[in-house]
């Protein structure tokens, strides 16, 4: 629900959040710039107000049409919105009932703007739980929007950090205070040795291969949302999905709002939500797309490892990818379970070829990617 805030700046931040919830790649930097931009215009000029925000908040040409539609919707609804003080009044709150997690049909229904038509009986949980720690498969329907927002915000923050990576240098380019302090600890803190840094010339390129088979349904949508937001900032990324076959979806993620991209992919990608042939899919990648991989490429596989195909093909394909990539990392949502062991045939065959293996089952676990980027 859109809620009227007490100041214009709070309403602008809320508007940015509304845009973010509807697929635009907006982070704290854009919010701050929007507030600065509004200080330079005549606030009585509604068209100037709209154009100033659109200039700052639209990173891509294809975002402009979505922005205009969302701008009109937001500020129109804001006029009749409930004041936030009423909403936040503890005397007005009603005790919340325990919520239930969604099935994949509910998740897709929410993404496409429809209210869920049924309730699924999964486990209940306390409303006090930290959503960032909540397993994606157990997120309650009422919390989907909040979790998606957290996924987007984390993705944008990580992409910006990856773009700003530095490397050490002996020439005086930019003073590196943290490394200078570390180097001088043994000298009692006296600044005798100075350290400098400069941006890396070639950030790692990233290739992601995401499993969208039936066993991954309740995870794939969150992970693709993460990748969608990530690529709005970090351009050197190629995304593929696979189930019984491999499909390159980079153009779809770059050229459409998230909900439209997801709908198009679900409708046009053969095998979405079906069986899993990881080996055959990776073999297709090795045969047709291995030119995307070199010693400056991080290859990430998102899958639970359940393969119904030929395990020897899986091992051979991973060996070919590993030989060219800088790093090969496998993220498995099932690994979030403390009792997990990589014992299924596909996962066991993959382990010898991996530079990294980690869980990817909730918002917090997505931070794992940061150390490899």
HUBEL-V594951 format. One record per helix or strand. SS is the DSSP state (@ for helix, = for strand). FROM is the first residue (numbers start at 1). TO is the last residue. If there is no record, write none. Layout:
# HUBEL-V594951
SS/FROM/TO
SS/FROM/TO
This chain:
# HUBEL-V594951
=/3/4
@/8/21
@/28/38
@/46/57
@/63/78
=/82/83
@/84/88
=/99/101
@/104/111
=/124/125
@/131/133
@/136/138
=/140/140
@/141/163
=/166/169
=/174/175
@/177/183
@/185/187
=/196/199
=/205/211
@/214/233
=/237/242
=/246/248
@/250/255
@/258/268
@/278/288
@/290/292
=/297/302
@/311/324
=/327/332
@/333/336
@/345/353
=/356/359
@/364/372
